[in-house]
Amino acid sequence: MAGNNHYENLILGSGESGKYLGWTLAKSGQRTAVVERRLIGGSCPNIACLPSKNVIYSAKVAELCRRADEFGTVIGSSRTDMAGVLRRKRAMVDGLISLHLEKFRESGAELILGEGRFAGPRTIDVGLKDGGVRRLTGERVFLDLGTHATIDPIPGLTDAMPLTHVEVLDLDRLPPHLIVLGGGYVGIEMAHAFRRFGSRVTIVQHGPQLAPREDDDVARAIVRLFEEDGIEIVLSAETLRVEGRSGEKVRLLLRMPEGQREIEGSDLLVATGRTPNTAGIGLETAGVATDGRGYIRVNERLETTASGVWAMGECAGSPQFTHVAFDDFRVVRDNFVGEKRTTTGRLIPFCMFADPELARVGLNETEARSQGIEYRLARLPMDAVLRTRTLSDTRGFMKALVDARSDRLLGFTMLGPSAGEVTAVVQTAMLAGMPYTGLRDAIFTHPTMAEGLNVLFATPPTAAGK
């Protein structure tokens, strides 16, 4: 029995990093087990990235139906059937789960459903989903624990049973008035989607701007877009107390610079940050240290403070994107085969899937100034990109930072249709060390969004400061 419970590789968590590492090591002939407590394949295919984009696209269809006359289509009245939105999302998730199960079967990695807790160094007790406890040991252990939505200790908030990104994607009804607590990625994406479905929406942000890590001109543009779409934005608002119950009636008492204010709504979505899933699983028993926020301490090769234990993805403090978690897998995999690969100096893009999208890679102006980096700036309104005219979606802009003393690209930000795809073009140029003039002189298909890069750089970037 002991032999059956010992593995060359023991992976706790089947998220992006864990599943790919499990499949890869098992295919190489190594005995590998992946322990998963609930979400086969992790949060991305089940409750996060892909389900949210599925729902967001349904909201895009609802918006296009609302604007049907503008495009010359007569459809009469339309309304959102949230039960239908939910069915479409669940069908996609079911298909993805089946795909993951097949990949586990093909790879030979053993998928063990249950909740794991360290009982000692490289030893994990698994409370099995079907009952009982199984003790597993591994020559190597990999932690892919993920994170969960943070519920701040605001009086009345927990009792209000607020929605998180998980529950809001499972609604089969349309909230009459959705209050969104938090103005980051989840808050912005869900606020815009539910407004397009037909909800009244209010965003309450503690800080002075939405998308707090972005430049203030980007944040102001998002506010303008949202206000045009009928979303109420409340900034610099500290939530003092929450009353009522989400799904029925909720009331928020806010402290603002001009005094206190109350906001009432039917539903409350909390989107104020993430907390690592590291508490209560015995990391200290295994010699795995965490930082003050609960994230696992790792080096540039994702090795923890415990011998033979690695951590990957969000629980290791990596930027909270699935594409970064996939690269964490590649870092660990390549070091196993003797290739030197680290997390140092990675060029990480992101895209926020509101409509239009916000995407960025490299530095923005705020970061460049804070680091004392001199740069030149190229900026272009999206209505100068002819593709936007064909879509009747000309809102937003793109801008690029170019080194003050060379033509090297430092960063790119775009708020506009297909921003994520255009940003990938710029990222590729940056990875290749291409000067901005390479994009200026490239022949892009007409009419595409990427063609806007020709126009963006047609006029030499101008000095912007440091």
N, C-alpha and C positions, 0 to 999 in steps of 0.2 A: 504493500500500500504506500509506503514512504516513497518508493521509486516512482510511483504514478503521480506523486504530488511534487516532484522536483523537476525543474525546468532549467534549460540553459538561459532562457529569457522569460522574465515575468513582467508583464506590462499592466499597470493599473490605470484603466481608462481607455476607451476605444475612440477617442476624438481623432482629429486629423493627424496629429503626430503619432499617437499610439497605434492606430489601425494600420497606417502605412508601414510603420516599423515592424509591427507584428506580421503583416503579410510578407514583407521582404525577408525577414529573418527565417520565417517558417519555410518559405520557398527555397532558401539556401540549404535546407536540411536540418536546421537547428530546432530543437524542441521548444516551442513557444506557446505561452498562454496569455490571453488578454482577458482581464477581469473588467466587467462593465456592470454598473449597478442599475442602469435604467435605459439610457439612450444609445441604442446600437448605432455606432458610427459617430457618436458625439452630438453636440448641440447643433452644429451647422446644418445637417440634413433633417433634423427633427424639430427644432424649436427656434432656430436663429436665422442664419444667413439666407438659406434657400427658402424656407417658409415665408420669411418676411418679404423677400423679393417677389415671391409668388403673389402674396396679398397686395403688395404695392402695385404690381402690374394689373391686377384686377381693378384697383383704384384708378389706374391710368385709363383703362377701358371705360370706366364709369365717367371719367372726365371727358373722354372723346365722345361718348354718347350725349353728354350734356351740351357739347359744342357741335353736335352733328350738323345743324343747319349751316354753320360756318364752313363746313367742308362739302356742302351740297348734298347731304344725305337726309332724307326725311324718315324719322323713326317714331314720331309722336312722343308721348311722355315715356320716361324711363325711371326706374328706381333700382336701388341696390338690394339684392337678395343675399343677406349675409350668410344664410344657411348654404346657399350655392357657392359663395366665396370659400366657405369653410370646406365644403365637399371637394372643391378643386384642390385646395391646399393639402387636404388629407390624402387624396389620391396620389399626389406627387410624393408625399412623405412615405406612404406605404410602398410605393415603387422603389424609392431610395433604400428603404430598410431591406427589401428583398434583394436589391443589388448588393448591399453590404454583406448580407448573410451568404450569398453565393460566393463572394470574394473570400470570406473566411473559409468556406468549404474548399474552394479551389487552392488556397494557399497552404492549407494544412494547419493553420494556427487554431488552437483550441479557444473558443469563446466561452467564458465562464460567466454566467449571469449571477450577480450577487454583489454585496457591499464589502469592500476590503478594509482591513485595519492591520497595521503593523503589530506583530507580536514579538519582534526582535529584529536584528539585522538581517535584511534580505529574506524576511519571513512574514507572510501575510495570512491572517485568518479571514476567510471569506464566508460571510453569512449568506448562504445560497438563496436565490430567489424562491426555489421550491422547498426550502426548509433545510435545516442542518447547517453545520459549519465544516469547512474544509480548510486545512492548513497547507499552504503552498510555500515552497522555497525556490529561490532562483539564484543561479550563479551571477546573473545581472538583473537589476530591477530598474524599470523605467516608469516614471510618474507623469501621467497626462491627465491631471485632475480637473482642469478647467476652472471656471468661475460661476458665480450666480449673482443675480440682481441684488444690489445693496438696498436694504430698507433702513433708512436713517432713524435714529432714536428720537423722532418727533412725537410729542404727546398725541395719542389717538391714531397715529398712522397705521400701526399694526392691526389695531382693532377695526379699522375701516376696511380691512381685507382688500387692499388695492390690487389692481392688475399690475403684472410685470410684463416683460416682452413675451413671456410664455403664455399667459392667460389671454392677453389681448389678441393673439393670433388664433385663439380658439373660440372667439365670440361668434355666436350664431344669430346675434341681434345687433342692431345699430344703436350705439349710445346716443341719446338725445344731446347731451353736452359732456364731452370728454375733456377733463382737466389733465394736462400732461405736466408732471412735476419733473423738470429737467430739460435742458436745451442742448443736449449732445446728440450723438448719432441716432440712438433709438428714439429719443423724444421727437426729434425733427422728422424722421422718416414716418413714424406712426401718426404724428399729428397731421402731416400732409395727406397721408392715405385716408384717414378717417374723415377729414374734412371733405375730401373728394367723394367719399361714400355718402356724405350727407349729414354728418354730425356737426354740431357746433363745437368748436375746439378752442381751448385756451391753453397756452403754454406759460408755465410759471418757472422762471429761471432765477436762481439765487444770485448769480453774477450779473454784471452790467451788459453782457452781450450773449447772443446765441452763438453756438459753435465757438466756445471760448478759446480754443487753440488756434483759431484762424485769424487772419488780419481783420482789422476793424472794417475795411471796405467790403470784405466778403460777408461779414456778419450783417452789416447794414443792408446789403443787397438781398440777403435771405429774408430779413425782416420785411423789406419792401415787397418781395414776392409773396410772402405769406399774408401780409395785410391786404394785398390785392386779391388774394384768394379767400379772404374773410376769416383768417385766423387771428385771434387776439393774442398779443404778445405782452407779457408782464415781466419786466426786467428788474434787477436789483431788489428781489423780493425774498425775504427770509420767512419760511413757513414756521409759524409759532405753534400751531395746533391744527389738528384735523378732527372733524366731527362727522358722524353719520357712517354710512356703509356704501362702498362702491357698488354700483348696480342698482342702487335705490336713490339715495341722495347724500351728497358729501358737501361739506363746507370747510374751506381753508381760511384760517386767520393768518394774514400776512403782515409783516413789518416792512415798510418801504421808506425811502428817504423822506417822503412827504407825510408819513404817518401810517397808521394801521388801515388795512382794507380786508374785507371779506369777499370771497368768491365762492359761489355755489354751482354745483354741477351734478350730473347723474352718475358719472363714473370717474375713477381716478386711476391714471397710469403713472407708476413710479419708474423713472428712467434717470437715476442720479448717479449711476456708477456700478462697479462690479466688485465682488469680494471673492478671493480665491477659496476653492474647496479644499482647504488644508487643515481646518480645525477638526479635532476629535478623531483623527485616524492614526494616532500614535507615531507621528514623524519623529518626535523626540526619542522614542524607543529605538528607532532605526538609526539615530545619529544624523538625521536630516534637519539642518537648520533653516529657519525662515527669518525674514526681515520684520521690521516693525509693523508692516501692513499684512503680514501673513503669507507673502509670496516666498517661494522656495529660493534660497540662495544658490546660484550657479555661477560657474565661470564661463568663459567665452566658448567652451566646448560643451556647455550644458551639464557638466558634472556637478553633483551636489557635494556637500561636506561629508557624505558617507561614501566609503569605498564601494565601488560597484553599483552605484545608484545615480541615475540621471533624471533630470526633470525637463519637460518640454511644454511648449504652448503657454497659455495664459497663466497657469499656476507658477511658472518660472519667471513671471514678470515680463515675458515677451509682449510686444505690441499686440493688442487684442484683435487680431485678424486671422482668418483661416489660412490665408496665403503665407503668413508668417509662421504659423504652426507647421505648415507643410515644409517650409524651409528649415525649421528646427529639426524635423525628421531627417532632412538631408544632411544637416550638420552632424548629427549622431551617426547616421549610416556611413558617411564618408570617413569619419575618424576611425570607425571599426576596420575599414579596409586599408588604413594607412595613409589616406589622403588628408591633408591639413585643410580643414574647413571650420570657420568660426562664425559667431554672430556679430563680430566686429565689423563696422563700416557697411552694414547692409543698406541698400537703397530701397526703401519700403514705400510703395504707393498706397493710397487709400481712396475710397470712393464712398460718398454718402448718397444713398439712393432716394433722395427727394426728387422732385420733378420741376425744373431740370436738376441734373446731378451736380454734385460738388466733388471734384477730385483734385488731388495734389500729389506731387512727388518732389522730394528734395526740400530745400528751404523755402519758407515764406518770408515776407519782409520783416515781420516781427522777430523771427528767429535770427535772420541775418543781422539786424541791428543789435540784438542782444549779444551776439557773438563778435561784434565789431568788424563784420565782414562788409567791405565796400562792394557795391553792386550797381549795375545799370538795369533799367526796367523797360520792358516792352509790354504794352497793354493794348487790348483790342476789344471793343464791344461785340457781343455775339451777333448783332444785326449786320455786322460787316462780313459775316460768313454766309455766303449765299445759300447754303444748305438750310439754314434756319428759316429763310423766307419760304422755302418749299414746305416746311413743316408748320408754318404759322406759330413758331416758337422762338422768338428772337431775344428773349430775356437773358441777362447774364453777361459775363465777360471772361476773357482769358488774359493771363499775364505771366511773364517769364522773368526770372532774375538771371542776369548774365554777369559774370565776374567783371569787376571794374577795369582790370588790367589785361584781360585776355577775352577770348570769345567763348570761354567755357560756360556751359549751362549750370546754374546753381539750383534752380528749382522752377516749378511750373504749377500754376493753380488755374483751374477752370470751373466756372459755374455756368453750365449750359447743357444742351442735349448731347448725349453720348460722351460726357466729359471723361468717364472712365476709360473709354477706348482711345480717345485722343491723348490722354495722359500716358497711356502705355507706349505710344509712339515716341513721346518725349523721353520717357524713362529708358527706352531702348537706345536712343541717341546718347543719353547721359552715360549709360553703361559702356557704350562703345567709345566714349571720350570724344564724341563728335562735337565740333563747335556749333553754335546756333546757326551759323551760315549754311551748314549742311541741311538743316530743315528749311531754311529760307530758299535754298536753291533746288530742293527736291521736287520731283514731279509727282504730285498727289492727284488721285482721281478727282475729277469734277463731276457733279458737286458732292463733296463729302465734308464732314466736319474737320477731318485732318487737314484738308486744304486750307483751313484757316491759319495754319502755322506759316504758310507762305506769306499771308497778309500780315500776321502778327510781327514777323521779322523783316518785312519789306523795308520798314524805316528803322535805321539803327537804334538799338536801345539807348536810352538817355540816362545820365547820371541821376541817381536817386538818393544816395547817402550811405550811411553806415550805422 
